[in-house]
Amino acid sequence: MGKMRRAVRTTALGAVSVALVAGAAPAAQAAPAPRAAAPGVRFVDIPGDGGTVLKANVVTPAGAPADRSYPVVVLPTSWAMPQIEYIAQAKQLADAGYVVVSYNSRGFWQSGGEIEVGGPEDIADASRVIDWTLENTPADPHKVGMAGVSYGAGISLLAAGHDRRIKAVAALSGWSDLVESIYSGRTQHVQAGALLGGAGYLTGRPSAELKGILKDFLGSNLDQEDEMIAWGAKRSPATYLDRINSNGTAVMLGNAWGDTVFPPNEYADFYEKLKGPKRLEFRPGDHATAEATGLFGLPNDTWTSTRRWFDRYLKGEKNGVDQEQPVQLKSRSTGGYEGYPDWKSVGATRRKLDLAGTTTIRANVDSGANGGIVMLSNTLDQFLKLPPMASMPLLPRRYAAVWQSQRSERPQRVRGTAELHTTLTSTKESGTLVAYLYDVGPLGLGKLVSNAPYTFHGKTPGKPFGVDLELFSTAYDVPAGHRLALVVDTVDPLYIEHNPTGAQLTFSSPGTDPSYVSIPLREQ
């Protein structure tokens, strides 16, 4: 436990140096008369839920006449970001004919209230901002959209499930299932949690409820696990999926393959369940790095897609975005885009790597295989194609189980979600394992393709049980002549481990239930 606390403190201290670019529907009302636009950018106070003051910016089309209305885009800020976050994009949207209102989410910087993490107050704030916008700008009440990065993306999706006026959403680097994002595999993503917590304390005012959740989460308080999961579910757009579908909201989702705060898997699952107009885009990078250059007004594919989305579903322009393949993926290896009709068509061909034999490893020691550092490692992969690496020959077999495929004579294009199935026997009732998929070159150096953690509790020591684990989705090209390798160990700085001292894990492949990793591939 002391080791875990030291890791949490170290990560939280690092967090403060990182700028994380991370109510009920109102009754129908008569459309207010369009208001004349003031020139340039206006800084205003908007009364949010309960009268809480939200600091905001308003940008309108230049020279907007009093007798004309415009589509509106509302932008809640990202976690820990100030109200000027979207100024560059707001100006570009205004130049394209939109009224844009960006507001600082409650609890951060100069906005009032406390940080509620997408709670009912945040959802109600979004509706109050829309109310204010319709009353004080030349906004068209029938053409309302919301967008945001990270925290702003989550709030936008949540608001779309509660306010029928929201016709289109662009949710960038956000979450659809908060529990699966930072507690996937029943494992606390400690660096992500500490980063969010540290940035929240530095730039805002966490509510008492959030303080308690962070304490229980980072302290591995299993007695409060059900309460933490219920808290996260209440703040998950997936909980309100039926409402979003009923409202017919046009939803665009964008994320990065290596997002260490909100991994891409749950966005893909959410996308498949949406019934209205929808689009899914995945690119290389880490949390919010795919959108970052656009925040400075530089050319950016994600923001270009966002404007095209709003042009189609708020302005009604026939720009072809709805005629394209709705799933757009950018490979980590080639940088090229690929289109698919749906998520299930990604990696439709699967190859199994058999995990034969019986292998026992000891816990509590980092073997050297790990997923990297939050916000750093996958950014290096995005810009320099330098993912986390490990030498397969040098990995200590005492602490890491290693299986390798034969060399492939042709390139293998990994697309989608690899799945691990194995039989596990532990000497303790609790434990944690982390699975890694590597691209291994001729010299045995492995480049990380994907990973995911898995934690169990309440198991009978010495009794085998099945494990099924989805690794984080990705798009990666393995060169000809390389191998694929699956590595499993028990310690990774990204995650909290639950391995008692002296624990051992045994992986077996019974004849009636063989172990394997299923790898999704795109046909050549």
BELWOSUL-V108810 format. One record per residue. RES is the residue in three letters. OMEGA is omega in radians with two decimals (none if undefined). Layout:
BEGIN
res: (RES:RES)
omega: (OMEGA:OMEGA)
END
This chain:
BEGIN
res: (MET:GLY:LYS:MET:ARG:ARG:ALA:VAL:ARG:THR:THR:ALA:LEU:GLY:ALA:VAL:SER:VAL:ALA:LEU:VAL:ALA:GLY:ALA:ALA:PRO:ALA:ALA:GLN:ALA:ALA:PRO:ALA:PRO:ARG:ALA:ALA:ALA:PRO:GLY:VAL:ARG:PHE:VAL:ASP:ILE:PRO:GLY:ASP:GLY:GLY:THR:VAL:LEU:LYS:ALA:ASN:VAL:VAL:THR:PRO:ALA:GLY:ALA:PRO:ALA:ASP:ARG:SER:TYR:PRO:VAL:VAL:VAL:LEU:PRO:THR:SER:TRP:ALA:MET:PRO:GLN:ILE:GLU:TYR:ILE:ALA:GLN:ALA:LYS:GLN:LEU:ALA:ASP:ALA:GLY:TYR:VAL:VAL:VAL:SER:TYR:ASN:SER:ARG:GLY:PHE:TRP:GLN:SER:GLY:GLY:GLU:ILE:GLU:VAL:GLY:GLY:PRO:GLU:ASP:ILE:ALA:ASP:ALA:SER:ARG:VAL:ILE:ASP:TRP:THR:LEU:GLU:ASN:THR:PRO:ALA:ASP:PRO:HIS:LYS:VAL:GLY:MET:ALA:GLY:VAL:SER:TYR:GLY:ALA:GLY:ILE:SER:LEU:LEU:ALA:ALA:GLY:HIS:ASP:ARG:ARG:ILE:LYS:ALA:VAL:ALA:ALA:LEU:SER:GLY:TRP:SER:ASP:LEU:VAL:GLU:SER:ILE:TYR:SER:GLY:ARG:THR:GLN:HIS:VAL:GLN:ALA:GLY:ALA:LEU:LEU:GLY:GLY:ALA:GLY:TYR:LEU:THR:GLY:ARG:PRO:SER:ALA:GLU:LEU:LYS:GLY:ILE:LEU:LYS:ASP:PHE:LEU:GLY:SER:ASN:LEU:ASP:GLN:GLU:ASP:GLU:MET:ILE:ALA:TRP:GLY:ALA:LYS:ARG:SER:PRO:ALA:THR:TYR:LEU:ASP:ARG:ILE:ASN:SER:ASN:GLY:THR:ALA:VAL:MET:LEU:GLY:ASN:ALA:TRP:GLY:ASP:THR:VAL:PHE:PRO:PRO:ASN:GLU:TYR:ALA:ASP:PHE:TYR:GLU:LYS:LEU:LYS:GLY:PRO:LYS:ARG:LEU:GLU:PHE:ARG:PRO:GLY:ASP:HIS:ALA:THR:ALA:GLU:ALA:THR:GLY:LEU:PHE:GLY:LEU:PRO:ASN:ASP:THR:TRP:THR:SER:THR:ARG:ARG:TRP:PHE:ASP:ARG:TYR:LEU:LYS:GLY:GLU:LYS:ASN:GLY:VAL:ASP:GLN:GLU:GLN:PRO:VAL:GLN:LEU:LYS:SER:ARG:SER:THR:GLY:GLY:TYR:GLU:GLY:TYR:PRO:ASP:TRP:LYS:SER:VAL:GLY:ALA:THR:ARG:ARG:LYS:LEU:ASP:LEU:ALA:GLY:THR:THR:THR:ILE:ARG:ALA:ASN:VAL:ASP:SER:GLY:ALA:ASN:GLY:GLY:ILE:VAL:MET:LEU:SER:ASN:THR:LEU:ASP:GLN:PHE:LEU:LYS:LEU:PRO:PRO:MET:ALA:SER:MET:PRO:LEU:LEU:PRO:ARG:ARG:TYR:ALA:ALA:VAL:TRP:GLN:SER:GLN:ARG:SER:GLU:ARG:PRO:GLN:ARG:VAL:ARG:GLY:THR:ALA:GLU:LEU:HIS:THR:THR:LEU:THR:SER:THR:LYS:GLU:SER:GLY:THR:LEU:VAL:ALA:TYR:LEU:TYR:ASP:VAL:GLY:PRO:LEU:GLY:LEU:GLY:LYS:LEU:VAL:SER:ASN:ALA:PRO:TYR:THR:PHE:HIS:GLY:LYS:THR:PRO:GLY:LYS:PRO:PHE:GLY:VAL:ASP:LEU:GLU:LEU:PHE:SER:THR:ALA:TYR:ASP:VAL:PRO:ALA:GLY:HIS:ARG:LEU:ALA:LEU:VAL:VAL:ASP:THR:VAL:ASP:PRO:LEU:TYR:ILE:GLU:HIS:ASN:PRO:THR:GLY:ALA:GLN:LEU:THR:PHE:SER:SER:PRO:GLY:THR:ASP:PRO:SER:TYR:VAL:SER:ILE:PRO:LEU:ARG:GLU:GLN)
omega: (3.09:3.12:-3.13:-3.13:3.12:3.13:-3.14:-3.14:-3.14:-3.13:-3.13:3.10:3.10:-3.05:-3.04:3.12:-3.12:3.03:-3.07:3.03:3.09:none:3.06:3.12:-3.13:3.12:3.13:-3.12:3.11:-3.14:3.11:3.09:3.14:3.11:3.12:-3.11:3.00:-3.09:3.04:-3.11:3.06:3.03:-3.01:2.98:3.13:3.09:3.10:-3.13:3.14:3.14:3.13:-3.10:3.07:3.11:-2.98:3.03:3.07:3.09:-3.11:3.09:-3.12:3.08:-3.12:-3.12:-3.10:-3.07:3.14:3.09:-3.07:3.00:-3.06:3.04:3.11:-3.04:3.00:-3.09:3.07:3.08:3.04:-3.10:3.14:-3.00:-3.14:-3.05:-2.99:-3.04:-3.09:3.13:3.12:3.12:3.12:3.09:3.12:3.09:3.12:3.05:3.12:2.83:-3.09:3.07:3.09:-3.13:3.10:-3.12:-3.07:3.10:-3.11:3.04:-3.01:3.03:-3.12:3.09:-3.13:-3.13:-3.09:3.08:3.10:3.13:-3.10:3.14:3.13:3.12:3.11:3.09:-3.12:3.13:3.11:3.09:3.08:3.09:-3.09:-3.11:-3.14:-3.12:-2.95:3.11:3.08:-3.07:3.09:-3.08:-3.14:-3.09:-3.09:3.08:3.04:3.10:3.09:3.09:3.04:-3.14:3.11:3.09:3.13:3.12:3.14:3.13:3.11:-3.14:3.14:3.09:-3.09:-3.06:-3.07:-3.13:-3.11:-3.05:-3.09:-3.13:2.93:-3.06:-2.99:3.14:-3.14:-3.14:2.95:3.09:-3.06:-3.14:3.13:-3.13:-3.03:3.11:-3.11:-3.10:-3.12:-3.08:3.12:3.03:-2.90:-3.12:3.11:-3.13:3.14:3.09:3.12:-3.13:-3.13:3.13:3.11:3.12:-3.08:-2.99:-3.08:-3.06:3.13:3.08:3.10:3.12:3.12:3.10:3.12:3.12:3.13:3.14:-3.14:-3.10:-3.11:3.10:3.11:-3.14:-3.09:3.10:-3.13:-3.05:-3.12:3.13:3.12:3.13:3.11:3.10:3.14:3.14:3.13:-3.09:-3.11:3.09:3.13:3.10:-3.07:-3.10:-3.12:3.13:3.12:3.11:3.13:3.14:3.13:-3.10:3.05:-2.98:2.99:3.14:3.09:-3.13:3.11:-3.14:-3.04:-3.11:-3.11:3.04:3.11:-3.12:-2.95:-3.00:-3.04:3.02:3.14:3.13:3.13:3.14:-3.10:-3.09:3.10:-3.09:-3.12:3.05:-3.05:3.13:-3.13:3.14:3.06:-3.13:3.05:3.05:3.11:-2.99:3.05:3.13:3.12:-3.11:-2.90:-3.08:3.12:3.11:3.06:3.12:3.14:3.09:-3.04:-3.08:-3.08:-3.14:3.05:3.08:3.13:3.13:3.10:3.13:3.13:3.09:-3.13:-2.94:2.97:3.12:-3.10:-3.14:3.08:-3.06:3.06:-3.09:3.14:3.11:-3.13:2.99:-2.99:3.08:-3.10:-3.10:3.05:-3.08:3.04:-3.03:-3.04:-3.08:3.13:3.12:3.06:3.14:-3.14:3.14:3.13:-3.08:-3.09:3.09:3.11:3.14:-3.07:3.08:-3.10:3.07:-3.13:2.98:-3.09:3.11:-2.99:3.04:3.12:-3.08:3.10:3.08:3.06:-3.09:2.98:-3.14:3.08:-3.07:-3.03:3.00:3.07:-3.05:3.08:-3.07:-3.12:3.07:-3.09:-2.98:-3.10:2.98:3.05:3.09:-3.12:-3.00:-3.07:-3.08:3.11:3.10:3.02:-3.06:3.06:3.10:-3.12:3.14:-3.06:3.11:-3.10:-3.10:3.06:-3.05:-3.12:3.03:-3.05:3.01:-3.13:3.08:2.95:3.06:3.13:-3.12:3.14:-3.14:3.09:-3.10:3.14:-3.12:3.05:-2.93:3.03:-3.06:3.11:3.00:3.13:3.04:-3.02:3.02:-3.11:3.06:-3.14:-3.09:3.11:3.10:3.11:2.99:3.06:3.14:-3.13:3.01:-3.08:2.92:-3.00:-3.14:-3.07:-3.12:3.10:3.12:-3.11:3.02:-3.04:3.06:-3.14:3.10:3.03:3.12:3.09:3.13:3.09:3.08:3.02:3.11:3.12:3.13:3.12:-3.12:-3.11:3.04:-3.10:3.09:3.02:-3.02:3.02:3.01:-3.10:-3.07:-3.10:3.01:-3.00:-3.13:3.09:-3.09:3.03:-3.14:3.13:3.06:2.88:3.14:2.99:3.10:3.07:2.98:-2.97:-3.08:3.07:-3.11:3.13:-2.94:2.99:3.12:-3.13:-3.13:3.07:3.13:3.10:-3.11:3.05:3.12:3.11:3.11:-3.10:-3.10:-3.13:-3.10:-3.14:-3.10:-3.06:3.11:-3.12:2.87:-3.13:-3.02:-3.13:-3.08:2.99:3.13:-3.12:none)
END
